[in-house]
Amino acid sequence: MRVGACGLNYVDALMCAGGYQIKPQLPFTPGSELAGTVTATGKDINDLKAGDRVLTRGGFVSVVARPRSSIYPIPNALTEGQAATLWQSYSTMLFAYARASLSADQTVLVLGASGGIGRAAIDLAHSRGARVIAAASSDDRLKSCGEVFGHINYSLEDLKVRARELTKGDGVDVVVDPVGGDLANTALRALDYMGRYLVIGFAAGSIPQLPVNQILLRNRNVIGIDWGAWSGSHSQEQENNLRTLLTMAERGSITPPEPQAYAFEEAQTALDDLMNRRVVGKAILVP
Ligand SMILES: NC(=O)c1ccc[n+]([C@@H]2O[C@H](COP(=O)([O-])OP(=O)(O)OC[C@H]3O[C@@H](n4cnc5c(N)ncnc54)[C@H](OP(=O)(O)O)[C@@H]3O)[C@@H](O)[C@H]2O)c1
């Protein structure tokens, strides 16, 4: 397979910086998702041919050989860039919303809404008929999130106060938090009765301490999401989830954002931009 796009994720940057919970042995090739074109197939393969557009797992490489079982055709509705950035963010949020039992007409507050997890959270919430309040650090970042039920610029507005205003005093049913830091405490207080708080990540750099009395009050739930570990131990379920996502994309019920492209040689700049809030949406490396 000749690779046309390597998906970039925050986790790749963390891993390169030695800040991720999994510390690979050096030297290693960062990256985890690839999209491109089949150049040749093994003699027993008769359902794929040279020229087909496909998706697979793998680090930042320009050419790769993979077993048939780990290659997935890209639906016509997706560009290579969209396909290369779907795997981690969308799989995480599909898994997370299943854990949270998100249903139609519920309201989801998405922090870091213009980032990779954030955009997947918005798209998948809409596909379930839920309402989205997108929260981010600037109006420009909020603009990139497209049409949503409500916006919160958390550099200027209080998350809890604004989320309650937008929900006529009730609060939200689900919080998606890939950011952590100081926002977590106020986002927890924005939850309605039986609300679910999804702990996804700590892009802000610090791990929040949540007040347990606020979890007790209103019968709230805090749910840890470790998609990486889950997908490793539930490979068949993850494969089903990926196929579900590709079918949803084909039918137009999700539309992943078109990523910002960096040349292969700019990998270091791209990872640096990702770590320092200079990427809006997703990014890819183009070999
Ligand atoms: N639990 C899981 O299974 C799982 C799976 C995938 C990713 N993750 C984690 O989720 C987190 C987000 O991943 P992502 O792919 O969405 O990353 P991303 O695309 O870089 O988005 C992160 C967002 O966090 C916000 N942010 C706030 N403070 C930041 C800071 N100091 N530095 C960088 N960003 C900051 C930014 O939005 P604003 O500027 O608008 O605040 C940014 O859009 C990461 O910690 C990642 O490791 C977890």
The ligand as an SDF file (V2000), in Angstrom:
LIG
                    3D

 48 52  0  0  0  0  0  0  0  0999 V2000
   -9.2900    8.0380   26.5910 N   0  0  0  0  0  0  0  0  0  0  0  0
   -8.9930    7.6450   25.3720 C   0  0  0  0  0  0  0  0  0  0  0  0
   -9.1960    6.4900   25.0120 O   0  0  0  0  0  0  0  0  0  0  0  0
   -8.3960    8.6520   24.4310 C   0  0  0  0  0  0  0  0  0  0  0  0
   -8.3890    8.4500   23.0370 C   0  0  0  0  0  0  0  0  0  0  0  0
   -7.8660    9.4500   22.2120 C   0  0  0  0  0  0  0  0  0  0  0  0
   -7.3480   10.6160   22.7930 C   0  0  0  0  0  0  0  0  0  0  0  0
   -7.3360   10.7550   24.1430 N   0  0  0  0  0  0  0  0  0  0  0  0
   -6.8090   11.9680   24.8000 C   0  0  0  0  0  0  0  0  0  0  0  0
   -7.7100   13.0380   24.5820 O   0  0  0  0  0  0  0  0  0  0  0  0
   -6.9810   14.2700   24.6350 C   0  0  0  0  0  0  0  0  0  0  0  0
   -7.3420   15.1110   23.4280 C   0  0  0  0  0  0  0  0  0  0  0  0
   -6.9680   14.4350   22.2400 O   0  0  0  0  0  0  0  0  0  0  0  0
   -7.3100   15.0920   20.8290 P   0  0  0  0  0  0  0  0  0  0  0  0
   -6.8980   14.1120   19.8000 O   0  0  0  0  0  0  0  0  0  0  0  0
   -8.6730   15.6410   20.8290 O   0  0  0  0  0  0  0  0  0  0  0  0
   -6.2710   16.3210   20.8470 O   0  0  0  0  0  0  0  0  0  0  0  0
   -6.3640   17.7100   20.0510 P   0  0  0  0  0  0  0  0  0  0  0  0
   -6.9310   17.4840   18.7170 O   0  0  0  0  0  0  0  0  0  0  0  0
   -5.0280   18.3250   20.1640 O   0  0  0  0  0  0  0  0  0  0  0  0
   -7.4310   18.5490   20.8980 O   0  0  0  0  0  0  0  0  0  0  0  0
   -7.1790   18.8600   22.2330 C   0  0  0  0  0  0  0  0  0  0  0  0
   -7.9660   20.1120   22.6000 C   0  0  0  0  0  0  0  0  0  0  0  0
   -7.6710   20.3920   23.9680 O   0  0  0  0  0  0  0  0  0  0  0  0
   -7.7130   21.7850   24.1700 C   0  0  0  0  0  0  0  0  0  0  0  0
   -6.6250   22.1910   25.0760 N   0  0  0  0  0  0  0  0  0  0  0  0
   -6.7890   22.8330   26.2410 C   0  0  0  0  0  0  0  0  0  0  0  0
   -5.6280   23.0710   26.8370 N   0  0  0  0  0  0  0  0  0  0  0  0
   -4.6740   22.6030   26.0150 C   0  0  0  0  0  0  0  0  0  0  0  0
   -3.2570   22.5790   26.0890 C   0  0  0  0  0  0  0  0  0  0  0  0
   -2.5910   23.1150   27.1360 N   0  0  0  0  0  0  0  0  0  0  0  0
   -2.5770   22.0200   25.0790 N   0  0  0  0  0  0  0  0  0  0  0  0
   -3.2230   21.4710   24.0220 C   0  0  0  0  0  0  0  0  0  0  0  0
   -4.5950   21.4580   23.9030 N   0  0  0  0  0  0  0  0  0  0  0  0
   -5.3050   22.0220   24.8980 C   0  0  0  0  0  0  0  0  0  0  0  0
   -7.5930   22.4600   22.8120 C   0  0  0  0  0  0  0  0  0  0  0  0
   -8.7810   23.1970   22.5910 O   0  0  0  0  0  0  0  0  0  0  0  0
   -8.9600   24.6810   23.1600 P   0  0  0  0  0  0  0  0  0  0  0  0
   -7.7560   25.4810   22.7480 O   0  0  0  0  0  0  0  0  0  0  0  0
  -10.2020   25.1200   22.5000 O   0  0  0  0  0  0  0  0  0  0  0  0
   -9.0740   24.5200   24.6470 O   0  0  0  0  0  0  0  0  0  0  0  0
   -7.5420   21.3200   21.7860 C   0  0  0  0  0  0  0  0  0  0  0  0
   -8.4310   21.5290   20.7260 O   0  0  0  0  0  0  0  0  0  0  0  0
   -5.5140   13.9110   24.7130 C   0  0  0  0  0  0  0  0  0  0  0  0
   -5.1120   14.0170   26.0830 O   0  0  0  0  0  0  0  0  0  0  0  0
   -5.4630   12.4560   24.2680 C   0  0  0  0  0  0  0  0  0  0  0  0
   -4.3900   11.7650   24.8550 O   0  0  0  0  0  0  0  0  0  0  0  0
   -7.8500    9.8040   24.9660 C   0  0  0  0  0  0  0  0  0  0  0  0
  1  2  1  0
  2  3  2  0
  2  4  1  0
  4  5  1  0
  4 48  2  0
  5  6  2  0
  6  7  1  0
  7  8  2  0
  8  9  1  0
  8 48  1  0
  9 10  1  0
  9 46  1  0
 10 11  1  0
 11 12  1  0
 11 44  1  0
 12 13  1  0
 13 14  1  0
 14 15  2  0
 14 16  1  0
 14 17  1  0
 17 18  1  0
 18 19  2  0
 18 20  1  0
 18 21  1  0
 21 22  1  0
 22 23  1  0
 23 24  1  0
 23 42  1  0
 24 25  1  0
 25 26  1  0
 25 36  1  0
 26 27  1  0
 26 35  1  0
 27 28  2  0
 28 29  1  0
 29 30  1  0
 29 35  2  0
 30 31  1  0
 30 32  2  0
 32 33  1  0
 33 34  2  0
 34 35  1  0
 36 37  1  0
 36 42  1  0
 37 38  1  0
 38 39  2  0
 38 40  1  0
 38 41  1  0
 42 43  1  0
 44 45  1  0
 44 46  1  0
 46 47  1  0
M  CHG  2   8   1  16  -1
M  END
$$$$
